[in-house]
């Protein structure tokens, strides 16, 4: 792991965290527009149909459901965008953050249709006071890492757990992916280290996950910033589990 004592890496990480926060907004907006295409088309088509047919057709119910879905998407992305721009600590629910990140990830059609998600969120989990976007980065990075690890697997199970512990709380992400050897685990927090093809590599399948080795590096920096403890359980071919221990405030 990179230590806070290495000032160069720490400053680089802080800069990347800030820049990633703003780049996420553009990515999320693009995903939102992608998701809006279908419901808007349905609304428009049925509205046109209702103009030439009787007003009490069943299509009205379909229109209402799609409008509700559009409102949900707008609220989810709007909430994340607003919180990502806030650089001051706020009180929030980790469970709500996780659920919001998962809803936004539905813009990824591969995730939406191919990954089975199991949630075990402790309803009695205490609220956290911190910079929302930094916790969101940790959560989204670990979830995306798990999704990518399962790309070539027949079984794609993602398990996310939160629970109260004796000295704080626990957040874990477990996947049924390719797993990692001890040598790989030792390197996953190094900047620019990735087991995935580079985005510029044109020799691999265009749909295959790409990476430049930044996300887990940033996760490591934030874990140190907040004095978290993280355990990694993984074996090649048997998936991986990242367990983060959050101390009581």
N, C-alpha and C positions, 0 to 999 in steps of 0.2 A: 504494500500500500504506500501511497505518497503521503509524506508527513507534512503537517503544517509548518514545520521548521524549514522546509524547502520553500523559501519565499517566492522564488520565480514561478514554480508550479502553482502555488497558492494564488498568486495574483492573476496568472493566466486562467486559472479555474474560475475565479470571481468574474473576470471579464467574459468568459464563455457562458457562464450562467446568466449573466445579464443579457448578452446577445441572444442566447437561445430563447429567453423569455419572449422577446419581441418576434423572433422568427416563428415561434409557435403560433402566434396570433395569425400570421399570414397563412400558415398551414391549416389551421382550424377553419378559417374563413373559406378557404378553398374546399375543404371537406364539407362544410355546411352547404355551400352552393351545390355541390354534387348531390347531397342528400335531398335538397329542395326540388331538384328537377322532377322527380317522380310525383310527389304529392301535388306540385303546382300543375303538372300536366293533367293529372286526374281531376283536380278542381276545375281547370279550364274546360276539359272535355265534357264533364258532367254538367257544368253550367251552360255550355252551349246546347247540350241535349235537353236540358230543362226549358230552354227558351222555345223549343219547338214541340215539347210534349206536355203532358199534364203535370202540374206542380207537386203532386203528392206521390211521385215515384220513389222507389227505394234508394235511388242514387243519392237522395238527400242525406241519408245516413252515412254513405260513403264520403260525401263531401265534408260532413262534420268531423268524421274520424281523421281525415287527412289534414284538415285545418288544425285540429288539436295537435297532431304530430308536428306540423310546421311550427306551431307556437312553442312546443317543447324544445325543438332544435334551436330555435332562436334564443330561448332563455338559457339553455345549457351553454351554448357558445358565448353568449353575452356575459354570463356569470364568470366563465373562465377567463375571458379576455379582460374583464374588469379587474379580477383578482390578480392576473398575471402582471398587470401594469402597476399594482400597488406594491411599493417597496417597504411598507411599514408593517409591523406585526399586527395580526388581527386574530380574533377568536373564531375557530371553525371546527367542524366535525370531520374527523378523518374518514369516517364511514361515508359521509356525503361526498367528500372529495373523490373517494374511490369509485363510487357509483357514477359520479359525473364524468370521470375519466373514461369509464367503460362505455357510457352512452355515446360520448364523442368518438370513441374508437370504432363505433359502428359505421363510420364513414369508410373504414377499411372493409370492403366487401368480403375479403378472404377471412378476416376475423369474424365478421358477422355471421357467415354461413358455414364456417368450418371448425370453429373452436367452441368447445363446450365449457362454459364458465360455471364454477361452483363458488358461491359466496357464503362465508360464515362470518358475519359481522356482529360483534358484541354490541347489543343495543345500549348497554350501560357504559360504553366507552366514554371517558371524559373528553371534553373539548380541549383543543390545543391552541395555544397562542404563539404564533410564529408568522413568518413570511409565507403566505399561502402558495405562491408560485414555486418556492423552493421545495416544499413538500409535494406539490403537484409534479415537479420534475422527477423526484425520487420515485413516486408511484408510477407515473407513466413510463419512465425508463425501464423499470423492472418488469412491468407488464408487457411492454413491447419486446423486450429481450426474451421473455418467455414465449411470446407468440412466434418470434422469428426462429427460436430453437425447435419449434414443433413443425416447421414448414414441410419437412420431408417425412414426417411420421404419419402412420395410418391412424394412430390414436392421438387426439389433440385435446387434452384435458388441462384446463387452467383452474387452479384452486387458490382463492384469496381469503385470508383469515385475519381478523383483528380480534384481540381479546385482552382483557385486563390481566395484569400480572402483579406479583407481589410488590415490585418496585417501579411500576409504571405500566406500560402496555406493550403489546407485540403486534407487529404487522408482518405477514409472510406472503410470499408469492411462490407457488409450486407449479411446475409444468411437467408434461410427459414427453419432453423433447429429447434431443440427442445426448444430453448430459455432458459432463466435462471431466477431464483427467485432473490430477493434482497439479500437474505442470501448467495446464491452462488456467486453473483457478488462481495460481500465483501471479498470473499476468493480466487478468481481465480488467484490472483497475489502472493499468498503464495507459497513458494518453496515446491515442492512435493505434492501439492494438485491437484487432477484431478478427474473429474467426469467420466472418462473413465476407463475401466478395466486395471489393471496393466499388463505389458507384460508377467509376469510370471504366470498369472492366466490361467490355462488350462481348466477351467470350462465354458468359453465363446467361442462363434464362432471364429474360427481362423481368419476369414476375418474382424471381427469387429475391429474398431480403438482402439488402446491401447495408454496409456500415463502414464508418471511419474510425470507430473506437473512441468516441467522445462521451457518450451517454453514461456509461458505467464509471468513467473517470470522474465525471461531475457528481454522480451519486456518492462516490467515495469522499469527495471533498465536502459535500454537505453532511454526510454522516459524521465526519470529524468536526465540522463546524458546530453541530448540535450535540456532540458527545454521545452519539448512538453507538450501540454495539451490533455487529452483524455477523451472523453465522451462515455459512454456505454448505449445503449438503448436496452432493452430486456424484454420480458415477456415469461413465460412458454408457450410453444406451438406456439409461434408467431415469432420465430426467434430472431436473435441478430444483432446489428450494433455497430461496433467499429469505432469511428470518432477521428482521430488524427489531431490536429491543429499544424502545423509547423510554428514557427515564422519566419519572414523575416530575412535574413542574414544581 
